[in-house]
């Protein structure tokens, strides 16, 4: 969100759009959402809630907000009462002809606090509260652009975010594979691939980046596509498969990786220092902004669409491995270890698929399943968080009567 502001694009002034929609800037929204999350951030057991006096926590928070109009905005954004929630569900049941147990939980995600009769509010779900703080601005913008232009608004928004995401992830991988500790490992972006591919068609390559690590290459296709919340809640296999098959959806992205592999194998696409005769392993990776539910059933259609794992001729024989998914969160977790050489991405990808229980799970679950795994501090992210923290603190000082430090 902060990266978008640096672009100076008047059509995507996220701060102005959020302010028009909520009356708050992006930083104010995040800061005040954090204020609602903070009383429950360290709670892991029900008895801790009781000890913290959770019935009155939000009421105490709201009393500290200086402006009555800001207080009412926050109440509307973050909470609803029994009548409000009931009317939403009744409307959905009536209009969409659903059974009561088939209604969406989306109203609870949008307003994750239940407003009590005595004026306070209690969290309906801790994950929903955390998501409102961490991702609330994104989904508020997503909804607002859809309202502003019902035909193209959401597509224009996601396309713009997709460009930002590719820039962000490219920058992350460039940092991870820079410096003397990386040795023979190098990451090259889309423009460097184009410049090294004189025989390629006059179009962008079907992948966004390539990692060269000795005799292994990792091909990245980066995308912001995701699965709708309603689809995930319903868990309908047919609907899930239909969504994967939509234009510019997941199977299209798998097809791009297939073409990328073919282009590397036949020499259409290349990169600085890439010698086809030395390639022995190719790992196709779909890099996602949003999490994807990974299990045997969800992986089956993706693997069916992907290039079959096997040896393919390219000077010597190169083994094309199973397609895999990495989210931006997982790459942020791995960045310090990739940079200092403690972990090798090709090794991790190969190891994950080779472990029966991990093959259909996420990289994050695979990493955390190791009892000896320790996630090192990501200094770049820490610096970004520190900058945002300072901005949020200023916003809170302006909006809230804080207790003396």
C-alpha positions as a LaTeX table, in Angstrom:
\begin{tabular}{lrrr}
\hline
Residue & $x$ (\AA) & $y$ (\AA) & $z$ (\AA) \\
\hline
Unk1 & 0.00 & 0.00 & 0.00 \\
Unk2 & 2.82 & 2.39 & 0.85 \\
Unk3 & 4.68 & 1.44 & $-2.36$ \\
Unk4 & 1.65 & 2.52 & $-4.41$ \\
Unk5 & 1.83 & 6.06 & $-3.03$ \\
Unk6 & 5.42 & 6.42 & $-4.28$ \\
Unk7 & 4.21 & 5.83 & $-7.86$ \\
Unk8 & 2.23 & 9.07 & $-7.93$ \\
Unk9 & $-0.45$ & 7.60 & $-10.22$ \\
Unk10 & $-3.62$ & 9.74 & $-9.87$ \\
Unk11 & $-5.84$ & 6.78 & $-10.82$ \\
Unk12 & $-4.37$ & 4.74 & $-7.97$ \\
Unk13 & $-4.02$ & 7.22 & $-5.13$ \\
Unk14 & $-4.82$ & 4.62 & $-2.50$ \\
Unk15 & $-4.69$ & 7.11 & 0.34 \\
Unk16 & $-7.32$ & 9.32 & $-1.28$ \\
Unk17 & $-9.57$ & 6.34 & $-2.09$ \\
Unk18 & $-9.38$ & 4.97 & 1.47 \\
Unk19 & $-10.06$ & 8.43 & 2.89 \\
Unk20 & $-13.09$ & 8.85 & 0.61 \\
Unk21 & $-14.41$ & 5.44 & 1.67 \\
Unk22 & $-13.66$ & 5.52 & 5.41 \\
Unk23 & $-12.75$ & 9.08 & 6.33 \\
Unk24 & $-9.29$ & 7.81 & 7.36 \\
Unk25 & $-5.90$ & 7.70 & 5.69 \\
Unk26 & $-4.21$ & 4.33 & 5.14 \\
Unk27 & $-1.88$ & 4.92 & 8.11 \\
Unk28 & $-4.78$ & 6.02 & 10.34 \\
Unk29 & $-6.81$ & 2.96 & 9.32 \\
Unk30 & $-3.90$ & 0.62 & 10.17 \\
Unk31 & $-3.06$ & 2.40 & 13.41 \\
Unk32 & $-6.61$ & 2.42 & 14.71 \\
Unk33 & $-7.22$ & $-1.16$ & 13.57 \\
Unk34 & $-4.14$ & $-2.12$ & 15.56 \\
Unk35 & $-5.62$ & $-0.32$ & 18.56 \\
Unk36 & $-8.62$ & $-2.69$ & 18.36 \\
Unk37 & $-6.35$ & $-5.72$ & 17.92 \\
Unk38 & $-3.82$ & $-4.85$ & 20.64 \\
Unk39 & $-5.85$ & $-5.92$ & 23.73 \\
Unk40 & $-6.07$ & $-9.46$ & 22.35 \\
Unk41 & $-2.75$ & $-9.81$ & 20.51 \\
Unk42 & $-1.09$ & $-12.00$ & 23.15 \\
Unk43 & $-4.14$ & $-14.05$ & 24.13 \\
Unk44 & $-3.84$ & $-17.81$ & 23.61 \\
Unk45 & $-6.34$ & $-19.14$ & 26.16 \\
Unk46 & $-9.90$ & $-18.27$ & 27.22 \\
Unk47 & $-8.87$ & $-17.72$ & 30.84 \\
Unk48 & $-6.48$ & $-14.99$ & 29.67 \\
Unk49 & $-9.44$ & $-13.13$ & 28.18 \\
Unk50 & $-11.20$ & $-13.16$ & 31.53 \\
Unk51 & $-8.08$ & $-11.91$ & 33.30 \\
Unk52 & $-7.80$ & $-9.03$ & 30.82 \\
Unk53 & $-11.41$ & $-7.96$ & 31.37 \\
Unk54 & $-12.23$ & $-8.51$ & 27.71 \\
Unk55 & $-15.88$ & $-7.47$ & 28.08 \\
Unk56 & $-14.83$ & $-3.83$ & 28.54 \\
Unk57 & $-11.51$ & $-3.68$ & 26.63 \\
Unk58 & $-12.88$ & $-2.15$ & 23.43 \\
Unk59 & $-15.08$ & 0.28 & 25.32 \\
Unk60 & $-11.98$ & 1.56 & 27.10 \\
Unk61 & $-10.16$ & 1.85 & 23.76 \\
Unk62 & $-13.01$ & 3.82 & 22.20 \\
Unk63 & $-13.20$ & 6.24 & 25.12 \\
Unk64 & $-9.63$ & 7.29 & 24.29 \\
Unk65 & $-10.50$ & 8.33 & 20.71 \\
Unk66 & $-10.70$ & 12.10 & 20.65 \\
Unk67 & $-13.16$ & 12.80 & 17.82 \\
Unk68 & $-16.73$ & 11.42 & 18.11 \\
Unk69 & $-17.01$ & 11.12 & 14.30 \\
Unk70 & $-13.83$ & 8.99 & 14.13 \\
Unk71 & $-15.16$ & 6.81 & 16.97 \\
Unk72 & $-18.42$ & 6.20 & 15.08 \\
Unk73 & $-16.53$ & 5.44 & 11.85 \\
Unk74 & $-14.45$ & 2.81 & 13.63 \\
Unk75 & $-17.51$ & 1.26 & 15.26 \\
Unk76 & $-19.10$ & 0.95 & 11.80 \\
Unk77 & $-15.94$ & $-0.42$ & 10.17 \\
Unk78 & $-14.97$ & $-2.96$ & 12.82 \\
Unk79 & $-18.17$ & $-4.09$ & 14.56 \\
Unk80 & $-21.85$ & $-4.86$ & 14.28 \\
Unk81 & $-24.61$ & $-5.83$ & 16.69 \\
Unk82 & $-27.02$ & $-8.74$ & 16.75 \\
Unk83 & $-29.63$ & $-6.96$ & 14.66 \\
Unk84 & $-27.09$ & $-5.89$ & 12.03 \\
Unk85 & $-25.51$ & $-9.32$ & 11.63 \\
Unk86 & $-28.90$ & $-11.05$ & 11.64 \\
Unk87 & $-30.22$ & $-8.81$ & 8.86 \\
Unk88 & $-27.16$ & $-9.56$ & 6.70 \\
Unk89 & $-27.59$ & $-13.30$ & 7.04 \\
Unk90 & $-31.36$ & $-13.16$ & 6.53 \\
Unk91 & $-30.85$ & $-11.08$ & 3.39 \\
Unk92 & $-28.34$ & $-13.59$ & 2.04 \\
Unk93 & $-30.61$ & $-16.54$ & 2.81 \\
Unk94 & $-33.58$ & $-14.82$ & 1.13 \\
Unk95 & $-31.84$ & $-13.39$ & $-1.95$ \\
Unk96 & $-29.52$ & $-16.30$ & $-2.66$ \\
Unk97 & $-32.00$ & $-18.99$ & $-1.53$ \\
Unk98 & $-29.48$ & $-20.58$ & 0.81 \\
Unk99 & $-29.89$ & $-22.87$ & 3.77 \\
Unk100 & $-29.09$ & $-21.13$ & 7.09 \\
Unk101 & $-25.89$ & $-23.18$ & 7.56 \\
Unk102 & $-24.67$ & $-22.35$ & 4.04 \\
Unk103 & $-24.34$ & $-18.58$ & 4.50 \\
Unk104 & $-20.97$ & $-16.86$ & 4.14 \\
Unk105 & $-18.80$ & $-15.82$ & 7.08 \\
Unk106 & $-17.72$ & $-12.73$ & 5.13 \\
Unk107 & $-19.77$ & $-10.33$ & 7.34 \\
Unk108 & $-17.73$ & $-11.51$ & 10.33 \\
Unk109 & $-14.49$ & $-10.97$ & 8.40 \\
Unk110 & $-15.54$ & $-7.44$ & 7.44 \\
Unk111 & $-16.66$ & $-6.58$ & 10.98 \\
Unk112 & $-14.82$ & $-8.96$ & 13.33 \\
Unk113 & $-16.24$ & $-7.54$ & 16.58 \\
Unk114 & $-19.67$ & $-8.20$ & 18.09 \\
Unk115 & $-21.17$ & $-5.03$ & 19.57 \\
Unk116 & $-22.67$ & $-5.78$ & 23.01 \\
Unk117 & $-25.77$ & $-4.24$ & 24.56 \\
Unk118 & $-23.75$ & $-2.24$ & 27.10 \\
Unk119 & $-21.70$ & $-0.52$ & 24.37 \\
Unk120 & $-18.46$ & $-2.48$ & 24.26 \\
Unk121 & $-17.43$ & $-5.08$ & 21.65 \\
Unk122 & $-15.87$ & $-8.54$ & 21.80 \\
Unk123 & $-13.82$ & $-10.31$ & 19.13 \\
Unk124 & $-15.69$ & $-12.94$ & 17.12 \\
Unk125 & $-12.48$ & $-14.52$ & 15.87 \\
Unk126 & $-8.86$ & $-13.61$ & 16.64 \\
Unk127 & $-7.70$ & $-14.49$ & 13.09 \\
Unk128 & $-10.43$ & $-12.24$ & 11.65 \\
Unk129 & $-9.34$ & $-9.39$ & 13.94 \\
Unk130 & $-5.69$ & $-9.82$ & 12.90 \\
Unk131 & $-6.69$ & $-9.94$ & 9.23 \\
Unk132 & $-8.65$ & $-6.69$ & 9.59 \\
Unk133 & $-5.50$ & $-5.01$ & 10.90 \\
Unk134 & $-3.04$ & $-6.60$ & 8.49 \\
Unk135 & $-5.09$ & $-6.81$ & 5.28 \\
Unk136 & $-8.05$ & $-4.52$ & 5.91 \\
Unk137 & $-6.76$ & $-1.68$ & 3.73 \\
Unk138 & $-6.23$ & $-4.02$ & 0.76 \\
Unk139 & $-9.76$ & $-5.41$ & 0.89 \\
Unk140 & $-11.26$ & $-1.96$ & 1.52 \\
Unk141 & $-9.54$ & $-0.72$ & $-1.65$ \\
Unk142 & $-10.61$ & $-3.86$ & $-3.56$ \\
Unk143 & $-14.26$ & $-3.20$ & $-2.61$ \\
Unk144 & $-14.08$ & 0.53 & $-3.28$ \\
Unk145 & $-12.60$ & 0.19 & $-6.79$ \\
Unk146 & $-15.36$ & $-2.32$ & $-7.55$ \\
Unk147 & $-17.97$ & 0.25 & $-6.48$ \\
Unk148 & $-16.33$ & 3.07 & $-8.47$ \\
Unk149 & $-16.25$ & 1.06 & $-11.71$ \\
Unk150 & $-18.47$ & $-2.02$ & $-11.59$ \\
Unk151 & $-17.23$ & $-3.33$ & $-14.95$ \\
Unk152 & $-13.45$ & $-2.85$ & $-14.78$ \\
Unk153 & $-12.63$ & $-1.43$ & $-11.34$ \\
Unk154 & $-11.50$ & $-4.63$ & $-9.62$ \\
Unk155 & $-9.53$ & $-5.81$ & $-12.66$ \\
Unk156 & $-7.76$ & $-2.44$ & $-12.95$ \\
Unk157 & $-6.96$ & $-2.49$ & $-9.23$ \\
Unk158 & $-5.58$ & $-6.05$ & $-9.22$ \\
Unk159 & $-3.55$ & $-5.36$ & $-12.39$ \\
Unk160 & $-1.94$ & $-2.33$ & $-10.75$ \\
Unk161 & $-1.26$ & $-4.29$ & $-7.56$ \\
Unk162 & 0.15 & $-7.10$ & $-9.72$ \\
Unk163 & 2.76 & $-4.75$ & $-11.18$ \\
Unk164 & 3.68 & $-3.58$ & $-7.66$ \\
Unk165 & 3.85 & $-7.18$ & $-6.47$ \\
Unk166 & 6.21 & $-8.20$ & $-9.26$ \\
Unk167 & 8.46 & $-5.23$ & $-8.45$ \\
Unk168 & 8.42 & $-6.08$ & $-4.75$ \\
Unk169 & 9.15 & $-9.78$ & $-5.20$ \\
Unk170 & 11.84 & $-9.08$ & $-7.82$ \\
Unk171 & 13.50 & $-6.67$ & $-5.40$ \\
Unk172 & 13.33 & $-9.30$ & $-2.62$ \\
Unk173 & 14.96 & $-11.98$ & $-4.77$ \\
Unk174 & 17.60 & $-9.54$ & $-6.02$ \\
Unk175 & 18.51 & $-8.75$ & $-2.40$ \\
Unk176 & 18.53 & $-12.42$ & $-1.44$ \\
Unk177 & 20.97 & $-13.27$ & $-4.23$ \\
Unk178 & 23.34 & $-10.31$ & $-4.00$ \\
Unk179 & 26.73 & $-10.20$ & $-2.27$ \\
Unk180 & 29.75 & $-12.48$ & $-2.03$ \\
Unk181 & 28.02 & $-15.08$ & 0.15 \\
Unk182 & 25.73 & $-16.06$ & $-2.73$ \\
Unk183 & 28.63 & $-17.42$ & $-4.77$ \\
Unk184 & 27.35 & $-18.96$ & $-8.02$ \\
Unk185 & 23.71 & $-18.14$ & $-7.31$ \\
Unk186 & 22.14 & $-15.31$ & $-9.33$ \\
Unk187 & 18.60 & $-14.08$ & $-9.84$ \\
Unk188 & 17.63 & $-12.29$ & $-13.08$ \\
Unk189 & 14.46 & $-10.31$ & $-13.72$ \\
Unk190 & 12.18 & $-10.12$ & $-16.73$ \\
Unk191 & 14.13 & $-7.36$ & $-18.48$ \\
Unk192 & 17.44 & $-9.21$ & $-18.07$ \\
Unk193 & 15.82 & $-12.33$ & $-19.52$ \\
Unk194 & 14.60 & $-10.36$ & $-22.56$ \\
Unk195 & 18.02 & $-8.75$ & $-23.08$ \\
Unk196 & 19.68 & $-12.21$ & $-23.06$ \\
Unk197 & 17.18 & $-13.80$ & $-25.47$ \\
Unk198 & 17.87 & $-12.35$ & $-28.97$ \\
Unk199 & 15.92 & $-15.14$ & $-30.73$ \\
Unk200 & 12.80 & $-14.80$ & $-28.58$ \\
Unk201 & 9.54 & $-13.34$ & $-29.97$ \\
Unk202 & 8.94 & $-9.63$ & $-29.42$ \\
Unk203 & 6.87 & $-10.14$ & $-26.31$ \\
Unk204 & 7.34 & $-10.51$ & $-22.58$ \\
Unk205 & 8.62 & $-13.93$ & $-21.50$ \\
Unk206 & 6.06 & $-16.34$ & $-20.01$ \\
Unk207 & 7.82 & $-16.07$ & $-16.64$ \\
Unk208 & 8.93 & $-13.17$ & $-14.45$ \\
Unk209 & 12.33 & $-14.24$ & $-13.16$ \\
Unk210 & 14.94 & $-16.99$ & $-13.08$ \\
Unk211 & 17.34 & $-18.19$ & $-10.40$ \\
Unk212 & 20.53 & $-19.86$ & $-11.62$ \\
Unk213 & 22.19 & $-21.99$ & $-8.95$ \\
Unk214 & 24.94 & $-24.21$ & $-10.37$ \\
Unk215 & 23.24 & $-26.87$ & $-12.50$ \\
Unk216 & 19.77 & $-25.92$ & $-11.20$ \\
Unk217 & 17.38 & $-23.25$ & $-12.41$ \\
Unk218 & 14.20 & $-22.00$ & $-10.74$ \\
Unk219 & 11.60 & $-20.32$ & $-12.97$ \\
Unk220 & 9.24 & $-17.87$ & $-11.25$ \\
Unk221 & 5.81 & $-16.76$ & $-12.43$ \\
Unk222 & 4.55 & $-14.04$ & $-10.06$ \\
Unk223 & 0.85 & $-13.31$ & $-9.67$ \\
Unk224 & $-1.75$ & $-11.73$ & $-7.39$ \\
Unk225 & $-4.56$ & $-14.10$ & $-8.38$ \\
Unk226 & $-6.35$ & $-15.79$ & $-5.49$ \\
Unk227 & $-9.44$ & $-17.75$ & $-4.55$ \\
Unk228 & $-12.63$ & $-15.91$ & $-3.48$ \\
Unk229 & $-13.55$ & $-16.23$ & 0.19 \\
Unk230 & $-17.02$ & $-17.55$ & $-0.64$ \\
Unk231 & $-15.54$ & $-20.32$ & $-2.77$ \\
Unk232 & $-13.20$ & $-21.39$ & 0.03 \\
Unk233 & $-16.06$ & $-21.45$ & 2.52 \\
Unk234 & $-18.37$ & $-23.52$ & 0.33 \\
Unk235 & $-15.68$ & $-26.11$ & $-0.42$ \\
Unk236 & $-17.43$ & $-27.21$ & $-3.62$ \\
Unk237 & $-14.93$ & $-29.26$ & $-5.70$ \\
Unk238 & $-16.69$ & $-28.52$ & $-9.01$ \\
Unk239 & $-16.78$ & $-24.79$ & $-8.34$ \\
Unk240 & $-13.11$ & $-24.88$ & $-7.30$ \\
Unk241 & $-12.13$ & $-26.61$ & $-10.54$ \\
Unk242 & $-14.18$ & $-24.16$ & $-12.64$ \\
Unk243 & $-12.42$ & $-21.24$ & $-10.95$ \\
Unk244 & $-8.99$ & $-22.73$ & $-11.66$ \\
Unk245 & $-9.94$ & $-23.01$ & $-15.34$ \\
Unk246 & $-11.05$ & $-19.39$ & $-15.72$ \\
Unk247 & $-9.10$ & $-17.12$ & $-18.03$ \\
Unk248 & $-6.00$ & $-15.64$ & $-16.38$ \\
Unk249 & $-6.46$ & $-17.92$ & $-13.38$ \\
Unk250 & $-4.27$ & $-20.66$ & $-11.91$ \\
Unk251 & $-4.24$ & $-23.13$ & $-14.80$ \\
Unk252 & $-3.33$ & $-20.31$ & $-17.20$ \\
Unk253 & $-0.38$ & $-19.50$ & $-14.96$ \\
Unk254 & 0.67 & $-23.16$ & $-14.94$ \\
Unk255 & 0.49 & $-23.02$ & $-18.75$ \\
Unk256 & 2.85 & $-20.04$ & $-18.73$ \\
Unk257 & 5.35 & $-22.00$ & $-16.65$ \\
Unk258 & 5.07 & $-24.90$ & $-19.14$ \\
Unk259 & 5.93 & $-22.51$ & $-21.98$ \\
Unk260 & 8.77 & $-21.06$ & $-19.92$ \\
Unk261 & 10.25 & $-24.54$ & $-19.46$ \\
Unk262 & 9.96 & $-25.26$ & $-23.19$ \\
Unk263 & 11.57 & $-21.92$ & $-23.95$ \\
Unk264 & 14.54 & $-22.68$ & $-21.70$ \\
Unk265 & 14.89 & $-26.20$ & $-23.12$ \\
Unk266 & 14.88 & $-25.09$ & $-26.78$ \\
Unk267 & 16.92 & $-21.91$ & $-26.24$ \\
Unk268 & 14.14 & $-19.41$ & $-26.98$ \\
Unk269 & 14.64 & $-17.82$ & $-23.57$ \\
Unk270 & 17.90 & $-17.38$ & $-21.71$ \\
Unk271 & 19.57 & $-15.33$ & $-18.98$ \\
Unk272 & 23.05 & $-13.96$ & $-18.26$ \\
Unk273 & 25.42 & $-16.85$ & $-17.57$ \\
Unk274 & 22.85 & $-19.54$ & $-18.37$ \\
Unk275 & 24.42 & $-22.40$ & $-20.32$ \\
Unk276 & 21.80 & $-24.89$ & $-21.47$ \\
Unk277 & 24.29 & $-27.75$ & $-21.62$ \\
Unk278 & 24.92 & $-27.40$ & $-17.87$ \\
Unk279 & 21.26 & $-27.47$ & $-16.78$ \\
Unk280 & 20.38 & $-30.62$ & $-14.86$ \\
Unk281 & 17.35 & $-29.48$ & $-12.82$ \\
Unk282 & 14.47 & $-27.12$ & $-13.59$ \\
Unk283 & 12.04 & $-26.09$ & $-10.83$ \\
Unk284 & 8.88 & $-24.21$ & $-11.92$ \\
Unk285 & 7.45 & $-22.01$ & $-9.15$ \\
Unk286 & 4.19 & $-20.08$ & $-8.93$ \\
Unk287 & 4.87 & $-17.13$ & $-6.61$ \\
Unk288 & 1.66 & $-15.86$ & $-4.99$ \\
Unk289 & 0.58 & $-12.78$ & $-3.06$ \\
Unk290 & $-2.39$ & $-14.59$ & $-1.48$ \\
Unk291 & $-2.24$ & $-18.00$ & 0.24 \\
Unk292 & $-3.53$ & $-21.03$ & $-1.67$ \\
Unk293 & $-5.02$ & $-24.02$ & 0.22 \\
Unk294 & $-2.59$ & $-26.85$ & $-0.44$ \\
Unk295 & $-3.59$ & $-30.49$ & $-0.06$ \\
Unk296 & $-3.82$ & $-33.57$ & $-2.26$ \\
Unk297 & $-7.18$ & $-32.57$ & $-3.76$ \\
Unk298 & $-6.26$ & $-28.95$ & $-4.59$ \\
Unk299 & $-2.89$ & $-29.93$ & $-6.05$ \\
Unk300 & $-4.27$ & $-32.60$ & $-8.39$ \\
Unk301 & $-5.65$ & $-30.26$ & $-11.11$ \\
Unk302 & $-2.53$ & $-28.09$ & $-10.95$ \\
Unk303 & $-0.21$ & $-31.05$ & $-11.42$ \\
Unk304 & $-2.42$ & $-32.44$ & $-14.20$ \\
Unk305 & $-1.96$ & $-29.15$ & $-16.08$ \\
Unk306 & 1.77 & $-28.89$ & $-15.41$ \\
Unk307 & 4.60 & $-30.35$ & $-17.44$ \\
Unk308 & 5.14 & $-33.97$ & $-16.41$ \\
Unk309 & 8.18 & $-34.44$ & $-14.14$ \\
Unk310 & 10.76 & $-36.25$ & $-16.27$ \\
Unk311 & 14.09 & $-35.94$ & $-18.05$ \\
Unk312 & 14.07 & $-33.67$ & $-21.10$ \\
Unk313 & 16.89 & $-33.13$ & $-23.63$ \\
Unk314 & 18.82 & $-29.87$ & $-23.30$ \\
Unk315 & 22.47 & $-30.50$ & $-24.18$ \\
Unk316 & 22.50 & $-33.19$ & $-21.49$ \\
Unk317 & 19.28 & $-34.43$ & $-19.93$ \\
Unk318 & 17.62 & $-32.03$ & $-17.47$ \\
Unk319 & 15.01 & $-33.16$ & $-14.97$ \\
Unk320 & 11.91 & $-30.97$ & $-14.82$ \\
Unk321 & 10.51 & $-31.15$ & $-11.30$ \\
Unk322 & 6.93 & $-30.82$ & $-10.04$ \\
Unk323 & 5.50 & $-27.31$ & $-10.12$ \\
Unk324 & 5.44 & $-25.73$ & $-6.66$ \\
Unk325 & 3.89 & $-22.73$ & $-4.92$ \\
Unk326 & 5.72 & $-20.12$ & $-2.85$ \\
Unk327 & 3.88 & $-17.22$ & $-1.23$ \\
Unk328 & 5.43 & $-13.83$ & $-0.61$ \\
Unk329 & 5.27 & $-14.56$ & 3.13 \\
Unk330 & 7.36 & $-17.71$ & 2.64 \\
Unk331 & 9.94 & $-15.90$ & 0.52 \\
Unk332 & 10.15 & $-13.18$ & 3.19 \\
Unk333 & 10.78 & $-15.92$ & 5.76 \\
Unk334 & 13.51 & $-17.44$ & 3.59 \\
Unk335 & 15.23 & $-14.25$ & 2.39 \\
Unk336 & 17.88 & $-13.99$ & 5.16 \\
Unk337 & 18.81 & $-17.69$ & 4.93 \\
Unk338 & 19.01 & $-17.58$ & 1.13 \\
Unk339 & 21.16 & $-14.46$ & 1.29 \\
Unk340 & 23.74 & $-15.82$ & 3.72 \\
Unk341 & 23.86 & $-19.21$ & 2.03 \\
Unk342 & 22.48 & $-21.24$ & 4.94 \\
Unk343 & 19.66 & $-22.51$ & 2.73 \\
Unk344 & 19.47 & $-23.37$ & $-0.97$ \\
Unk345 & 16.12 & $-22.83$ & $-2.67$ \\
Unk346 & 16.55 & $-25.69$ & $-5.20$ \\
Unk347 & 17.48 & $-28.02$ & $-2.33$ \\
Unk348 & 14.41 & $-26.95$ & $-0.31$ \\
Unk349 & 12.09 & $-27.41$ & $-3.31$ \\
Unk350 & 13.56 & $-30.84$ & $-4.04$ \\
Unk351 & 13.45 & $-31.88$ & $-0.39$ \\
Unk352 & 9.85 & $-30.73$ & 0.10 \\
Unk353 & 8.53 & $-32.77$ & $-2.83$ \\
Unk354 & 10.63 & $-35.73$ & $-1.73$ \\
Unk355 & 9.01 & $-35.86$ & 1.71 \\
Unk356 & 5.71 & $-37.69$ & 1.31 \\
Unk357 & 3.76 & $-35.71$ & 3.92 \\
Unk358 & 5.15 & $-32.36$ & 2.72 \\
Unk359 & 4.62 & $-32.71$ & $-1.03$ \\
Unk360 & 1.03 & $-31.44$ & $-0.89$ \\
Unk361 & 1.51 & $-28.90$ & 1.91 \\
Unk362 & 2.83 & $-25.34$ & 1.90 \\
Unk363 & 6.50 & $-24.44$ & 2.15 \\
Unk364 & 5.70 & $-22.66$ & 5.42 \\
Unk365 & 4.25 & $-25.85$ & 6.94 \\
Unk366 & 7.25 & $-27.80$ & 5.63 \\
Unk367 & 9.71 & $-25.39$ & 7.24 \\
Unk368 & 7.86 & $-25.23$ & 10.57 \\
Unk369 & 7.55 & $-29.02$ & 10.75 \\
Unk370 & 11.29 & $-29.14$ & 11.44 \\
Unk371 & 11.67 & $-28.90$ & 15.25 \\
Unk372 & 15.12 & $-27.33$ & 14.76 \\
Unk373 & 13.92 & $-24.63$ & 12.34 \\
Unk374 & 14.71 & $-21.09$ & 13.41 \\
Unk375 & 13.45 & $-18.14$ & 11.40 \\
Unk376 & 16.18 & $-15.49$ & 11.24 \\
Unk377 & 15.36 & $-11.81$ & 11.47 \\
Unk378 & 14.62 & $-10.18$ & 8.10 \\
Unk379 & 16.42 & $-6.84$ & 8.45 \\
Unk380 & 14.84 & $-5.30$ & 5.36 \\
Unk381 & 11.31 & $-6.05$ & 6.54 \\
Unk382 & 12.17 & $-4.88$ & 10.03 \\
Unk383 & 13.25 & $-1.51$ & 8.63 \\
Unk384 & 9.97 & $-1.20$ & 6.71 \\
Unk385 & 7.95 & $-2.11$ & 9.80 \\
Unk386 & 9.89 & 0.40 & 11.88 \\
Unk387 & 9.07 & 3.15 & 9.38 \\
Unk388 & 5.38 & 2.19 & 9.36 \\
Unk389 & 5.41 & 1.96 & 13.15 \\
Unk390 & 6.62 & 5.57 & 13.41 \\
Unk391 & 3.86 & 6.73 & 11.05 \\
Unk392 & 1.22 & 4.73 & 12.96 \\
Unk393 & 2.42 & 6.09 & 16.29 \\
Unk394 & 2.09 & 9.65 & 15.00 \\
Unk395 & $-1.43$ & 8.88 & 13.81 \\
Unk396 & $-2.37$ & 7.45 & 17.20 \\
Unk397 & $-0.96$ & 10.50 & 19.02 \\
Unk398 & $-3.15$ & 12.70 & 16.80 \\
Unk399 & $-6.31$ & 10.63 & 17.20 \\
Unk400 & $-6.12$ & 9.04 & 20.64 \\
Unk401 & $-5.61$ & 10.15 & 24.24 \\
Unk402 & $-2.80$ & 7.78 & 25.10 \\
Unk403 & $-1.82$ & 6.92 & 28.65 \\
Unk404 & 1.50 & 8.47 & 29.76 \\
Unk405 & 4.51 & 6.27 & 28.94 \\
\hline
\end{tabular}
